[in-house]
């Protein structure tokens, strides 16, 4: 049985653009997960906003996607198409 929302802080979720950037790089969830050392389901939870990453995981994902961390993660929602 899986929890519907496993975010560490429901009041202040971490918004992200991981799915869009990962897709633009031509990577699957599995490939990104392997590169950063997590299970592919963790990437899915993260992309759906059901999980807020640790700082270390956020930095690993940013480095793997060659993208500034603040371009991937924010405490404010990203603008559509941005």
Helices and strands as residue ranges (DSSP letters): E 15-16, H 18-24, H 29-36, H 40-47, H 55-64, H 69-72, E 73-74
